[in-house]
Amino acid sequence: MSKTNTKYTSQHIDNQSFDEGLQVKVTELINTSGVLINPATEETLQAVLDASGGGGLSSYSFMQDSPSAESGYFYTVKINSSDAWLMVRDPSDGATPRKFANVGNNALVTTWSDAWTDRATLTYDTLDNITL
């Protein structure tokens, strides 16, 4: 296949970079070496947080997780240096977004071990709606 000098209109480019199913523009991220980066991973989010000065998720350390799905979800609980807990709930089918819970939206659950015990009944929300 030979390289062409075809110039695309901005409308054509916009049409090619739009996800009809999700109704959002699509962008692929690459690193400085040109390698594709998957932005939908906790590691990528962590790298962004670290690059922006830390805080957020970077201040939490792993404590326990569920090795298999429980009622359609995988759970991971983390704590930070102040013993504040953060529960991460991932859907086993990948169809809905990852949700988070902490003492901010579960005021009566004050320890990570209690959060782990109550993981199925905690109140969850998106990361941008909870305070870390």
Backbone bond lengths (Angstrom), bond angles and torsions (degrees), N, CA, C in turn:
res aa  C-N    CA-C-N  psi(-1)  N-CA   C-N-CA  omega(-1)  CA-C   N-CA-C  phi
1 M - - - 1.437 - - 1.520 108.24 -
2 S 1.293 116.51 130.83 1.458 119.91 -177.78 1.523 110.80 -94.03
3 K 1.307 114.98 152.79 1.448 121.73 178.61 1.528 108.85 -75.51
4 T 1.326 116.30 136.11 1.465 119.81 179.87 1.523 109.39 -112.68
5 N 1.280 114.91 164.12 1.457 121.10 177.53 1.526 110.61 -102.30
6 T 1.315 115.89 32.48 1.456 120.87 -179.34 1.518 109.68 -66.35
7 K 1.324 115.48 131.55 1.457 120.45 175.17 1.516 107.60 -108.05
8 Y 1.315 115.73 130.74 1.445 121.44 -178.66 1.524 110.86 -97.94
9 T 1.311 115.41 146.41 1.463 119.60 176.00 1.523 108.57 -73.88
10 S 1.315 115.44 159.60 1.462 119.03 178.45 1.535 110.55 -63.06
11 Q 1.325 117.89 -31.67 1.459 120.85 177.91 1.525 110.78 -66.08
12 H 1.337 117.59 -41.07 1.468 121.18 177.60 1.534 110.00 -62.09
13 I 1.311 116.34 -44.15 1.466 120.58 179.51 1.522 110.36 -62.82
14 D 1.346 116.95 -44.44 1.463 120.33 177.44 1.526 111.23 -60.27
15 N 1.331 117.13 -42.24 1.461 120.64 -179.82 1.524 111.55 -63.30
16 Q 1.322 117.90 -36.96 1.458 122.16 -178.65 1.529 112.20 -75.64
17 S 1.326 117.53 -16.86 1.456 120.03 -177.41 1.524 111.98 -112.82
18 F 1.329 116.59 33.89 1.461 121.13 -180.00 1.512 109.62 -125.84
19 D 1.330 116.82 127.81 1.459 122.36 178.91 1.526 108.49 -90.28
20 E 1.328 115.99 109.67 1.468 121.10 -177.92 1.528 112.06 -63.77
21 G 1.333 117.07 -36.69 1.459 120.33 -178.03 1.516 112.85 -66.79
22 L 1.337 116.07 -43.78 1.461 120.70 -178.77 1.515 113.33 -93.15
23 Q 1.347 116.38 -12.48 1.462 122.18 -178.94 1.527 112.11 59.02
24 V 1.348 115.99 44.94 1.463 121.99 177.61 1.515 109.71 -137.94
25 K 1.343 115.99 156.92 1.454 120.15 172.76 1.521 108.76 -71.79
26 V 1.313 116.42 145.71 1.453 122.35 -177.24 1.519 109.26 -112.87
27 T 1.320 116.21 133.73 1.453 121.91 177.92 1.515 108.43 -133.74
28 E 1.312 116.96 136.97 1.456 120.05 174.65 1.518 108.02 -99.84
29 L 1.325 115.50 132.37 1.454 121.02 178.67 1.515 109.49 -96.58
30 I 1.336 115.96 138.76 1.458 120.76 174.29 1.519 108.17 -129.18
31 N 1.332 115.17 152.65 1.463 118.55 176.71 1.523 109.54 -87.21
32 T 1.318 117.10 -176.73 1.464 120.55 -176.27 1.521 112.88 -65.81
33 S 1.333 117.46 -15.73 1.463 121.11 177.12 1.524 111.99 -92.01
34 G 1.333 116.84 -0.23 1.453 120.82 -179.73 1.512 114.49 84.28
35 V 1.338 117.77 11.72 1.460 122.29 -179.71 1.527 108.91 -87.52
36 L 1.342 116.16 133.49 1.450 121.97 179.89 1.527 110.73 -62.00
37 I 1.336 116.59 135.83 1.458 123.09 178.71 1.519 108.02 -111.76
38 N 1.320 117.30 130.68 1.461 121.25 175.30 1.519 108.11 -87.31
39 P 1.353 118.43 109.24 1.460 119.94 -177.01 1.522 113.56 -76.02
40 A 1.323 117.97 -5.73 1.461 121.03 -174.88 1.520 112.60 -95.03
41 T 1.318 117.22 29.11 1.455 119.24 178.46 1.519 109.94 -118.78
42 E 1.309 116.25 152.49 1.460 120.31 177.70 1.524 110.22 -63.11
43 E 1.351 117.09 -32.76 1.450 119.99 179.52 1.531 111.12 -64.55
44 T 1.341 117.12 -40.02 1.459 120.54 178.16 1.519 110.08 -66.71
45 L 1.331 117.32 -44.54 1.458 120.53 176.81 1.518 110.36 -59.78
46 Q 1.322 116.33 -41.13 1.464 120.65 178.84 1.524 110.74 -62.59
47 A 1.329 117.72 -43.10 1.467 121.42 179.32 1.525 111.13 -62.51
48 V 1.323 117.10 -39.71 1.466 120.75 177.24 1.519 109.98 -64.18
49 L 1.335 117.42 -45.01 1.457 120.73 178.50 1.524 111.66 -62.58
50 D 1.328 116.63 -42.60 1.466 120.34 178.64 1.520 111.30 -62.45
51 A 1.333 116.26 -42.07 1.463 120.75 -179.27 1.527 111.74 -66.95
52 S 1.327 116.53 -25.89 1.458 119.61 -178.54 1.521 112.33 -95.13
53 G 1.317 117.17 15.32 1.452 120.00 175.47 1.516 114.75 105.99
54 G 1.314 117.89 9.97 1.456 120.82 175.86 1.509 113.22 80.49
55 G 1.337 115.47 -153.72 1.453 119.41 -175.78 1.504 110.22 77.83
56 G 1.303 116.10 -166.48 1.450 120.10 177.71 1.508 112.39 53.97
57 L 1.323 116.40 -134.52 1.462 121.72 -178.16 1.520 112.95 -64.84
58 S 1.328 117.28 -25.86 1.466 119.45 -175.46 1.522 112.81 -65.18
59 S 1.323 117.60 -18.75 1.457 119.35 -179.27 1.528 112.49 -86.99
60 Y 1.343 118.19 1.78 1.457 121.94 -178.57 1.523 111.47 -105.56
61 S 1.326 115.71 142.91 1.463 122.53 178.37 1.525 109.77 -115.96
62 F 1.332 115.26 146.37 1.464 122.85 -179.78 1.526 110.98 -62.52
63 M 1.349 116.20 138.83 1.460 121.57 174.41 1.532 111.72 -120.79
64 Q 1.341 117.82 -50.15 1.469 120.41 -175.45 1.522 108.64 -159.84
65 D 1.340 116.31 151.42 1.461 120.12 173.87 1.519 110.71 -144.16
66 S 1.328 114.86 166.05 1.467 120.19 178.58 1.523 108.41 -92.48
67 P 1.338 117.96 123.17 1.465 120.61 -177.63 1.522 113.57 -71.58
68 S 1.321 117.41 -18.80 1.468 120.71 177.54 1.526 108.50 -138.07
69 A 1.324 115.70 161.73 1.464 120.70 -177.70 1.525 110.73 -64.51
70 E 1.325 114.49 140.45 1.463 121.79 176.31 1.525 106.92 -120.75
71 S 1.316 117.36 113.30 1.476 122.68 -178.47 1.525 111.81 51.10
72 G 1.330 116.00 39.06 1.453 120.72 175.14 1.520 115.65 90.23
73 Y 1.337 118.47 6.51 1.468 120.97 -178.13 1.527 111.69 -135.70
74 F 1.320 114.62 150.88 1.459 122.95 167.47 1.524 106.51 -104.80
75 Y 1.325 117.59 140.83 1.457 121.93 -178.45 1.518 110.69 -122.05
76 T 1.334 115.63 145.49 1.456 122.85 172.84 1.521 107.36 -138.43
77 V 1.321 117.11 132.31 1.461 120.24 175.78 1.526 108.50 -113.07
78 K 1.344 115.57 138.95 1.458 122.93 -179.55 1.518 108.35 -131.55
79 I 1.331 116.56 157.89 1.466 120.29 173.65 1.525 108.83 -132.74
80 N 1.333 115.86 159.41 1.463 119.85 174.94 1.524 109.52 -107.58
81 S 1.324 117.24 -174.72 1.469 121.17 -175.80 1.524 112.77 -66.57
82 S 1.324 117.63 -16.74 1.474 121.81 177.04 1.527 111.58 -94.68
83 D 1.320 117.01 10.10 1.467 124.14 -177.27 1.521 113.29 64.56
84 A 1.339 117.83 19.85 1.469 120.95 172.57 1.525 107.12 -76.30
85 W 1.316 116.74 136.34 1.465 121.01 -176.49 1.521 111.44 -100.75
86 L 1.329 114.57 154.79 1.463 122.89 176.08 1.517 107.86 -140.54
87 M 1.330 116.92 121.75 1.460 121.97 177.79 1.523 107.95 -102.15
88 V 1.325 116.24 133.35 1.461 122.65 177.89 1.522 107.14 -112.76
89 R 1.345 116.52 127.77 1.464 121.57 -179.68 1.524 108.49 -117.60
90 D 1.335 116.11 115.10 1.460 122.49 179.23 1.522 109.38 -108.09
91 P 1.341 117.65 129.40 1.463 119.20 177.18 1.526 110.50 -69.44
92 S 1.318 116.44 139.00 1.467 119.52 -177.74 1.522 112.04 -70.33
93 D 1.348 117.80 -22.84 1.468 119.96 -179.82 1.523 112.83 -92.61
94 G 1.329 118.13 -6.97 1.451 122.03 179.61 1.521 114.24 70.19
95 A 1.337 117.72 7.24 1.464 120.88 -174.37 1.521 113.54 -82.84
96 T 1.311 117.80 -24.74 1.459 120.52 -179.97 1.524 108.97 -116.90
97 P 1.315 117.93 157.96 1.464 118.90 -176.47 1.523 113.65 -70.85
98 R 1.317 114.16 157.23 1.455 122.51 173.82 1.525 108.31 -61.22
99 K 1.332 116.85 139.42 1.467 121.60 178.81 1.521 109.38 -123.94
100 F 1.327 115.53 160.50 1.455 122.33 -174.82 1.520 110.50 -131.76
101 A 1.327 115.68 152.56 1.459 122.10 174.93 1.523 107.76 -139.98
102 N 1.313 115.85 147.13 1.456 121.53 172.63 1.521 108.45 -154.27
103 V 1.317 116.89 -173.18 1.462 119.84 -177.90 1.528 111.04 -64.62
104 G 1.315 117.93 -22.49 1.458 121.64 178.68 1.522 113.28 -62.40
105 N 1.326 117.59 -34.97 1.465 119.64 177.15 1.533 111.90 -113.96
106 N 1.341 115.95 13.72 1.472 122.97 175.99 1.525 108.03 -147.69
107 A 1.312 116.40 66.92 1.468 122.37 -169.28 1.525 114.88 -60.11
108 L 1.318 118.03 -26.29 1.465 120.34 -177.90 1.530 113.00 -84.75
109 V 1.321 116.98 -7.55 1.470 121.22 -179.67 1.528 107.09 -104.21
110 T 1.329 116.75 102.89 1.465 120.30 -170.02 1.527 115.34 -103.48
111 T 1.326 118.66 -13.23 1.471 120.24 -179.89 1.522 110.06 -120.75
112 W 1.336 115.61 155.25 1.463 118.68 -180.00 1.524 111.13 -65.92
113 S 1.329 118.04 -33.05 1.471 119.51 -179.71 1.529 110.98 -68.77
114 D 1.341 117.30 -37.55 1.466 119.87 174.75 1.532 110.15 -66.65
115 A 1.334 116.33 -39.51 1.472 120.20 177.69 1.523 109.90 -60.87
116 W 1.335 116.13 -41.35 1.466 119.43 179.82 1.530 110.46 -63.73
117 T 1.322 116.52 -44.20 1.466 121.02 179.15 1.527 111.17 -61.52
118 D 1.330 117.26 -39.22 1.467 122.57 -175.70 1.530 113.41 -96.69
119 R 1.329 118.54 13.88 1.471 122.30 -171.28 1.529 114.17 -52.91
120 A 1.315 118.35 -34.98 1.468 120.65 -177.28 1.527 112.39 -74.33
121 T 1.333 117.95 -20.07 1.465 120.76 -175.84 1.526 113.38 -112.63
122 L 1.338 117.99 4.24 1.469 120.58 178.25 1.525 110.42 -67.54
123 T 1.324 116.26 160.35 1.461 122.13 173.47 1.525 107.86 -89.82
124 Y 1.339 116.86 123.92 1.462 122.43 -177.05 1.524 110.51 -112.90
125 D 1.342 115.13 153.99 1.461 120.88 176.44 1.527 108.07 -152.78
126 T 1.323 116.30 173.92 1.464 120.01 177.69 1.529 109.53 -71.73
127 L 1.316 116.60 158.15 1.455 121.77 -175.85 1.514 112.49 -58.73
128 D 1.329 117.40 -35.41 1.468 119.51 -178.53 1.529 112.65 -74.00
129 N 1.322 118.62 -8.58 1.460 121.76 178.97 1.514 114.35 -105.01
130 I 1.334 117.71 5.88 1.467 119.70 175.08 1.521 108.79 -121.17
131 T 1.312 115.28 156.22 1.463 121.05 179.76 1.518 109.28 -99.19
132 L 1.341 116.18 123.41 1.458 120.64 179.47 1.513 109.83 -92.89
